[in-house]
Each structure stands twice: as C-alpha cells, then as structure tokens.
Amino acid sequence: MHEEDEFIDFSDLTEMFGLESLLLKSVGITIGSSTSHLMFSQLLVRRRDSRTSRFEITEREVIHRGPITFTPYVEGVSVDTEKLQNFIMQVYRDAGIAPGDIDTGAVIITGYAARKENAQAIVNLFSQWAGKFVCATAGPNLESMMAAYGSGAVLRSKETGKTVMNIDIGGGTSKIVIIKDGTIVDAASLFVGSRVVAKDNAGRLVRMEESGVLAAKEIGIDLHLGKTIAVNEQKAIADILTDSLFEIIERKALSPFTQRIMETAPLKYGGEIDVVMFSGGVAEYIYGHERSDFGDIGIYLGEKIRQRVSAPGFAMTLQEPEERIRATVMGAAQYSLQVSGNTIFLSANSLPQRNLQVMKVRVGKGKPTEEDVANSVREALDRYDIDTKRPAGPLALAINIAPKTAIGPVFLRNLTQGILSAVNQRCTDANPLILIFDIDIANLVGSILAEKSGHARDIVCVDGINVGDLDYVDIGTEIQSSRTVPVVVKNLVFSKGKGDCF
C-alpha cells in the first residue's frame, strides 16, 4: 500500500461522525543502547460523545509481550539491522501476527542506537509502513519524558499530589526527571549505565564507553578491550558512577568527574522531592526482581543504589514504579480523531502533513511579555531535543495558554512576536510553521504571523485541538464546504496500572 493510501480520508465527514468505535491492533518497538523489545496490544477507541469528533481509548489489552534481547551491533558501533529485523519478525511469528495486521505503532530509538547512521538504517526497516508508524529518535530529554510517563511516575504525581523524581537507568545513560503535580518540571541525563563496561563469559572486556573508561582511571585502572576485569574492579567502577548519580539526585555540587560525564545540564529545580522511583534495566536489580549477571555492571549498580536510598538521612521515599525495564515506551500510537473548526488559518497549500512531532509550549499566567513567550518556545525546542541547526521538516508547536488569560491586542502582539523571534533565531530554514491551539484564536494569530513574517514561510494554524507532551499529529487537507481540517492525534499510550499498558 502506498503512503498516500495510509492517510485517513476525511472528505466525507458524515461517515466519520457516524463511526462510534474503532478496534485497533498496535505494536510498540523500542530499540535502545542495550536492549530491544516489542509489545502488541488491542485498543478499543470510542467517540467521547455523539456531539464531538474526539475519540479516546476505553479499553486496552496486551495481547503479546515479546522477549527482551540485547540490541545487536556490528563491531560495537553500528546496529546490525539484519539481526534486528530477524528478531522483530520472529516476535511477530511468535505472536501469530502478520505485519499487515497492525493498524498503528511506534518505533522508539534511544541512546547509542539513535546515532545518526543507526537511526536512518532502523527507520528504513519500517519504511514499508510509512504513515502507520511514528518513528522517533529520542534524545536525552525526550527519552527522559518517555520514561517518566511509561514508568507511571507522571500519573503517580498527578494522582497523589506528590513531587516525584524518576530515574531511568539503561545501558549507557541515566535519565532523571522531576514531576510536580503531574507536570514534568526538570530533567537531566548523565552517562551512568549498566553496560558502560561489559565482558564476555571469560571476564574479558568486549565493550567500554567513555564514562566507564573515565571511572576506571579515577581508581587507577587502565581499561582496554580484551582485558580481564576482576569483580572488585567492576564494583569499584559501579561505586564511582553511583556517587556521581547521587550528586545529581541529591542536587549537590558536582565533582569534576561528574561534570565530565554529564550529557545535559544538571537539574535546576530546588524544591522538595517526596518520592523517588527507578526504571530501566538497572531497576530490576534495585527492586530485587533480577539477580542474574548479564556480563555488565548492572548488578553492582543496583546493589549500590539500593544501599544509598535505604541509608538513614536519605530524604526521599523509595517507591516502585508500574513498569521498570519497559518504561521507555509503554505503548504504540493510537488514533485520536479531532477536527479543527472554521477559525483555522492556512497561508499556503502546505497540507496534508503526517507524523509531525508536537512540541508543547506553555505560555504562563498573567501578562507574558514577548521575551517570556520566546523563552517558552526555546525551552520547548530544547525539551524535545530538536536540532535546529539543520532543516528537519515542518515545526509543530502546541501553544497552551494559561486559563483566564485576557486575549487582547497586547497579548496577541507579544504572543506572535515572541513566537517569531524564537523560531527565526533557532530555525533558519523556510519549512512551514504549524501552530495548534486549544482555544479558538487560530485565524487571528495566523493572520498576524503572516503579516509580521512577510510571508517568508508557510503558516498553518488550527484550534480546538488538545494534544499531550508526547503526541504526533497528522493534519489533512481543508474541507472547503465547512472550512475545517481533520487532525489525527497519535498518542504514545502509557499504562494506568499493571497489565493494561498500551
């Protein structure tokens, strides 16, 4: 089937509005630094009520969990796509599912697997499903957010009102997120992981990352491939890396060593934190669900971390997440159908657009200035790891305006000028700018932006659409008779409890 056939045809709205429910079969695929895995589910999606076009998931059933495998590499750097494809197709066969049976899905590429040459090769594996799949290369901040949602930390914070810190420890990195009242307020990442050094059955080193080498040098050990590494040396490396991790967790002054192994800037949040949760592969050791040695330092990291959080004086309460090793992606794409009304703005024929990653921009309360808005846009670009140095296609921003904000001339001037200032500074290409609002101001904002920008880039503004932190959207062509456009929101579906995820 060609890509254009994959896109939902909304030309007959009567047929869409007459649809009350959809039964979708989905797959989630995670390809990470250390491990890869698949999960299949069935989603029952119903229209929220007869007066709207909004659909939502009402039932979720996991129909197959594939095994977790080590991500295959060639010469330790490039992902072996042939072996990866064989693994994926074997899981499909084990599940009794053919690729053509899948309605929608998400492929999430993280860590070292997300290096440019790897990511492109992996995306090519799924090119025949273009339009059905969301393919995301997750940088450290986006991966942090996915782990926080997938582990259940965001929901835990929202339901309890507690401030939660989620630490996702994988093979190469640790991603730390702070969630307050269900909203992610800060994130950081450093190169602490279970497979920064790894050995074969004879104890000889077969993999070593820079942070592992630096940690070894701190204790006078010179690492090289083929070296036999003793248990006490592995434990010593794990101790140093754990110390660095806890400098971040406890928000202490960073040692020179920790500064060297930071992947992002350190945490800025200075408030109290009530609960700490761990996800990722190392979490299996922390919570006592795994005791096997997989040829890396994961077992020693887990032991050391457990000791630190159990020690007197540690200020946070340790809780177990809903998901541990599978937290980074707990769902595949769902279709959530919405329609933007007749207040849209289209400066040119830039539609349809497919699989647009939406960056949520929160415009604060009160009377935000132009610089306040520009800073919010810049923070969103950073939060979603958007590389603005090279053209990456259309830029989609979901502008979330604080409730009770007075939408007057001064606000609109600051909003539009702030958006243009940040976008023109950070995105020098001429790709379309797509803005999504949840209130009916799209036509007004679009008209102002087009005039201020001198029509230098295409502008698409839609409204009446609700999107979340990790959503992707398809926007269909304009329906001339009603001056509306159809929008398909593709959400990553996260678990609300054990067993019902994606």
C-alpha positions in Angstrom: 0.0 0.0 0.0 1.3 3.4 -0.9 1.9 6.1 1.8 -0.9 8.3 0.4 -3.3 5.4 0.9 -2.3 5.1 4.5 -3.7 8.6 5.4 -7.2 8.7 6.6 -9.6 10.3 4.1 -11.9 12.7 5.8 -13.5 14.1 2.7 -16.8 12.6 3.8 -17.3 13.8 7.4 -20.7 12.2 7.6 -19.1 8.8 7.5 -16.5 9.7 10.2 -19.1 11.2 12.5 -21.2 8.1 12.1 -18.4 6.0 13.5 -18.8 5.3 17.2 -15.8 3.0 17.9 -12.6 1.6 16.4 -10.8 -1.6 17.3 -7.1 -1.1 16.6 -4.2 -3.5 16.8 -0.9 -1.8 17.7 2.7 -2.6 18.3 5.4 -0.7 20.3 9.0 -1.3 19.4 11.9 0.0 21.5 15.5 -0.1 20.2 17.9 1.1 22.8 21.6 1.2 23.6 21.5 -2.2 25.3 18.1 -3.9 24.7 15.3 -4.1 22.2 11.8 -5.4 22.7 8.2 -5.5 21.2 4.8 -5.4 22.7 1.4 -5.9 20.9 -1.9 -4.7 22.1 -5.5 -4.2 21.1 -7.1 -0.8 21.7 -10.8 -0.1 21.7 -11.3 3.5 20.8 -14.7 5.1 21.2 -16.1 8.5 20.4 -16.3 10.6 23.5 -19.9 11.6 22.9 -22.3 12.0 19.9 -21.7 15.7 19.7 -17.9 15.7 19.2 -15.3 14.1 16.9 -13.0 13.3 19.8 -12.1 9.7 20.2 -10.5 8.1 23.3 -9.2 4.7 24.4 -11.7 3.0 26.6 -10.1 -0.5 26.8 -6.5 -1.7 26.5 -5.4 -5.3 26.3 -1.9 -6.5 26.0 -2.0 -9.5 23.6 1.7 -10.4 23.4 4.9 -9.3 25.2 8.0 -10.2 23.2 11.2 -11.2 24.9 13.9 -8.6 25.7 17.0 -9.1 23.6 20.4 -7.3 23.5 20.4 -4.8 20.7 22.7 -6.4 18.1 25.8 -4.4 17.0 28.4 -4.8 14.3 31.9 -4.0 15.7 30.3 -2.5 18.7 29.1 0.7 17.0 26.6 0.1 14.2 23.3 -1.7 14.8 23.1 -5.0 13.0 19.9 -4.3 11.1 19.7 -7.8 9.6 19.8 -9.5 13.1 17.4 -6.8 14.4 14.9 -7.5 11.6 15.1 -11.2 12.2 14.4 -10.7 15.9 11.4 -8.5 15.1 9.9 -10.8 12.6 10.4 -13.8 15.0 8.4 -11.9 17.6 5.7 -11.3 15.1 5.6 -15.0 14.3 5.5 -16.0 17.9 2.6 -13.6 18.4 0.7 -15.0 15.4 0.5 -11.6 13.9 1.4 -10.5 10.4 2.8 -7.0 9.8 -0.2 -6.3 7.6 -2.5 -6.9 10.7 -1.1 -3.9 12.5 -3.1 -0.7 12.4 -0.7 1.6 14.1 2.5 1.6 16.1 5.6 3.4 17.4 9.3 2.8 16.9 11.4 4.5 19.6 15.1 4.6 19.1 17.2 5.7 22.1 20.8 6.0 23.4 23.7 4.8 21.3 21.2 3.2 18.8 20.0 6.7 18.0 23.3 7.8 16.4 22.6 9.2 13.0 23.8 6.2 10.9 21.9 3.8 13.1 18.7 5.7 13.3 18.5 6.0 9.5 19.1 2.3 9.0 16.5 1.4 11.6 13.9 3.8 10.1 14.5 2.2 6.7 13.4 -1.1 8.2 9.9 0.3 8.7 9.7 2.3 5.5 7.0 0.0 4.1 4.7 1.0 7.0 5.2 4.7 6.4 2.1 6.5 7.6 1.1 3.8 10.1 4.2 4.2 12.3 5.5 7.0 14.4 9.3 6.6 14.2 11.0 8.7 16.9 14.7 9.2 17.6 14.7 10.1 21.2 17.4 12.5 22.5 18.2 12.6 26.3 15.4 14.9 27.3 12.7 13.3 25.2 13.8 9.9 26.4 13.6 11.1 29.9 10.0 12.2 29.4 9.0 8.9 27.8 10.5 7.0 30.8 8.7 9.2 33.3 5.3 8.6 31.6 6.0 4.9 30.9 7.1 4.1 34.5 3.9 5.6 35.8 5.7 8.4 37.6 3.8 11.2 36.0 0.4 9.6 36.8 1.7 8.9 40.4 2.5 12.5 40.9 -0.8 13.6 39.4 -2.9 11.3 41.5 -1.1 11.8 44.8 -0.1 15.5 44.5 3.5 14.4 45.4 6.6 15.6 43.7 8.2 12.6 42.2 11.7 12.0 40.8 12.0 9.2 38.3 15.5 7.9 37.4 15.6 5.6 34.3 18.9 3.7 34.2 19.7 1.9 31.0 22.8 0.5 29.4 24.5 3.8 28.6 22.8 6.6 30.5 20.7 7.6 33.5 17.8 10.0 32.8 16.4 11.9 35.8 13.1 13.7 35.7 11.2 15.7 38.3 7.4 15.7 38.2 5.3 18.2 40.2 1.5 17.9 40.2 1.7 15.6 37.2 3.8 18.0 35.2 7.5 17.5 34.3 9.4 20.5 35.6 13.0 19.5 35.1 15.2 16.8 33.6 18.9 15.9 33.3 21.0 13.0 31.9 24.4 11.6 32.6 26.5 8.7 31.2 25.9 6.2 34.0 24.6 2.9 32.8 24.9 -0.9 33.2 26.9 -1.5 30.0 29.5 1.3 30.1 31.7 -1.7 30.6 30.8 -5.2 29.6 32.6 -8.5 29.5 32.3 -12.0 28.0 31.9 -15.3 29.8 35.7 -15.4 30.4 35.7 -11.9 32.0 37.4 -10.2 29.1 36.2 -6.7 28.2 34.1 -6.6 25.0 32.6 -3.2 25.4 33.6 0.0 27.1 32.2 3.5 26.8 33.9 6.7 27.7 32.3 7.1 31.1 33.4 3.6 32.1 36.9 4.3 31.0 37.0 7.6 32.9 35.6 6.0 36.0 38.3 3.3 35.8 41.0 5.9 35.5 39.7 7.5 38.7 40.8 4.4 40.6 43.9 3.7 38.6 42.6 1.0 36.2 43.6 1.2 32.6 40.8 -0.4 30.5 41.3 -1.9 27.1 39.3 -4.4 25.0 40.3 -8.0 25.8 41.5 -7.1 29.3 40.3 -9.4 32.1 38.4 -7.3 34.6 38.0 -8.6 38.2 34.8 -8.4 40.2 36.3 -5.9 42.7 37.3 -3.6 39.8 33.7 -3.8 38.4 32.3 -2.9 41.8 34.7 0.0 42.2 33.6 1.4 38.8 30.0 1.0 39.9 30.7 2.8 43.2 32.2 5.8 41.4 29.3 6.0 38.9 26.7 5.7 41.7 28.4 8.5 43.6 28.0 10.7 40.5 24.4 9.7 40.1 23.6 10.7 43.6 25.3 14.1 43.3 22.5 14.7 40.7 19.7 13.0 42.7 20.6 14.9 45.9 21.4 18.1 43.9 24.8 18.5 45.4 27.8 20.4 44.0 29.1 18.4 41.1 32.6 16.9 41.2 34.9 17.4 38.2 34.4 13.8 37.3 30.6 14.1 37.3 30.8 17.3 35.2 32.7 15.3 32.6 30.1 12.6 32.3 27.0 14.8 32.1 25.0 14.5 28.9 22.9 17.6 29.6 22.9 20.5 32.1 22.3 19.5 35.7 18.9 19.8 37.4 17.8 23.3 38.3 14.7 22.5 40.4 15.3 23.5 44.0 12.1 22.4 45.7 11.5 19.4 48.0 11.0 16.0 46.4 8.7 13.5 48.1 9.2 10.2 46.2 11.9 8.6 44.2 11.3 5.9 41.6 13.7 3.9 39.4 13.0 2.4 35.9 15.1 0.9 33.2 17.1 -2.3 33.3 19.0 -1.5 36.5 15.7 -1.0 38.3 15.2 -4.8 38.1 18.2 -5.2 40.4 17.2 -2.2 42.7 13.8 -3.7 43.5 15.1 -7.3 43.7 13.4 -8.7 40.6 16.6 -9.7 38.9 19.7 -11.4 40.2 21.4 -12.7 37.1 24.7 -11.4 35.8 24.5 -10.3 32.2 28.1 -9.6 31.8 28.0 -5.9 32.8 27.9 -3.8 36.0 24.2 -3.6 36.3 24.0 -5.9 39.3 26.6 -3.9 41.2 25.0 -0.5 40.3 21.7 -1.9 41.6 23.2 -3.1 44.9 24.9 0.3 45.5 21.9 2.4 44.6 19.7 0.3 46.9 22.1 0.8 49.8 22.1 4.6 49.2 18.4 5.1 49.1 18.0 2.8 52.2 20.6 4.7 54.2 19.5 6.9 57.2 19.2 10.5 56.2 18.1 9.9 52.5 15.3 12.5 52.2 13.0 10.8 49.6 10.7 7.9 49.9 11.5 5.0 47.6 8.5 3.7 45.7 8.3 1.1 42.9 7.0 2.2 39.5 4.3 0.5 37.5 7.0 -0.5 34.9 10.7 -0.9 35.2 12.7 -2.2 32.2 9.9 -1.5 29.7 9.2 2.1 30.9 10.7 4.0 27.9 7.8 3.1 25.7 4.7 1.5 27.1 2.5 2.0 24.1 2.1 2.3 20.4 0.3 5.1 18.5 -3.4 5.4 19.0 -5.7 7.3 16.7 -7.5 10.2 18.4 -9.7 11.9 15.9 -10.3 15.6 16.2 -11.4 18.4 13.8 -10.3 22.0 13.8 -13.1 24.4 13.2 -13.7 27.3 10.8 -11.3 29.6 12.6 -8.2 28.0 11.0 -5.6 29.9 9.1 -3.8 28.4 6.1 -1.3 30.7 4.4 -0.5 28.3 1.6 -1.1 24.7 0.4 1.1 23.0 3.0 -1.4 20.2 3.8 -1.6 17.3 4.3 1.2 16.8 6.9 1.9 13.5 8.5 3.7 12.3 11.7 4.5 15.8 13.0 6.1 15.7 16.4 4.3 18.3 18.5 6.2 20.4 21.0 4.1 21.7 23.8 4.7 25.4 24.6 3.3 26.7 27.9 2.5 30.4 27.9 2.4 31.5 31.6 -0.2 33.2 33.6 -0.5 37.0 34.0 0.7 39.2 31.2 3.5 37.4 29.4 6.0 39.6 27.6 7.4 39.0 24.1 10.6 37.6 25.8 8.5 35.4 28.1 6.9 33.8 25.0 10.2 33.5 23.2 11.8 31.8 26.1 8.9 29.3 26.4 9.3 28.4 22.7 13.1 27.9 23.1 12.6 25.8 26.2 10.2 23.6 24.3 12.7 23.1 21.4 15.3 22.1 24.0 13.0 19.9 25.9 12.2 17.9 22.8 15.8 17.7 21.6 15.0 19.5 18.4 18.2 20.0 16.3 17.5 23.4 14.8 20.9 23.7 13.1 19.7 21.7 10.1 16.2 21.6 8.4 14.1 18.9 9.9 10.8 19.5 8.2 7.8 21.5 9.5 7.9 22.8 13.0 4.7 22.0 15.0 4.1 23.9 18.3 1.1 23.3 20.5 0.5 26.6 22.3 -1.0 26.0 25.7 -2.3 29.4 27.0 -2.9 29.6 30.8 -6.6 29.7 31.8 -8.2 33.1 32.4 -5.6 34.8 30.2 -7.0 38.1 28.7 -6.7 37.7 24.9 -6.3 41.3 23.9 -4.2 43.3 21.5 -1.1 43.5 23.8 -1.2 39.7 24.5 -1.6 38.9 20.8 1.3 41.2 19.9 3.6 39.6 22.5 2.5 36.1 21.6 3.1 36.4 17.9 6.3 38.4 18.1 7.7 36.0 20.8 6.9 33.0 18.6 8.5 34.6 15.5 11.6 35.8 17.5 12.3 32.3 18.8 11.5 30.4 15.6 13.6 32.8 13.4 16.5 32.6 15.8 16.6 28.9 16.2 15.1 27.6 12.9 16.7 29.3 9.9 15.1 27.0 7.3 11.9 28.0 5.5 9.9 25.0 6.4 6.2 25.5 7.4 5.4 26.7 10.9 2.4 24.8 12.3 0.6 26.1 15.4 -2.0 24.2 17.3 -4.3 25.9 19.9 -6.9 24.5 22.2 -8.8 27.8 22.1 -10.4 29.5 19.0 -7.7 32.0 18.0 -6.0 30.3 15.1 -7.2 32.6 12.3 -6.4 35.7 14.3 -2.9 34.6 15.3 -2.2 33.2 11.8 -3.1 36.4 10.1 -0.8 38.4 12.4 2.1 36.0 12.0 1.8 36.0 8.2 1.8 39.8 8.1 4.7 40.1 10.6 6.8 37.5 8.8 6.3 39.0 5.4 5.1 35.6 4.2 8.6 34.3 4.5 7.4 30.8 5.5 4.1 28.9 5.2 1.9 29.2 8.3 -0.8 26.7 9.4 -2.8 27.5 12.5 -5.5 25.1 13.8 -7.5 25.3 17.0 -9.9 23.4 19.2 -7.3 20.6 19.4 -5.9 19.0 22.5 -2.5 17.4 22.4 -0.2 16.0 25.1 3.5 16.0 25.8 4.4 13.1 23.6 1.9 13.4 20.7 2.3 13.3 17.0 -0.3 14.6 14.6 -1.5 14.2 11.0 -3.3 17.2 9.5 -5.5 16.5 6.5 -6.4 18.9 3.6 -9.0 21.6 4.1 -12.6 20.6 3.6 -13.9 23.5 1.6 -17.6 23.2 2.3 -17.0 23.6 6.1 -13.6 25.4 6.2 -12.4 22.7 8.6 -9.3 20.5 8.7 -9.2 16.9 10.1 -6.5 16.2 12.7 -5.3 12.8 13.8 -3.5 12.9 17.1 -1.2 9.9 17.6 -0.5 9.4 21.3 2.0 7.2 23.0 -0.3 5.2 25.2 1.0 4.6 28.7 -0.1 2.3 31.4 -2.5 3.3 34.1 -1.8 0.2 36.0 0.0 -3.1 35.7 -1.2 -5.3 32.9 -3.3 -2.7 31.0 -0.5 -0.8 29.2 -0.6 0.1 25.6 
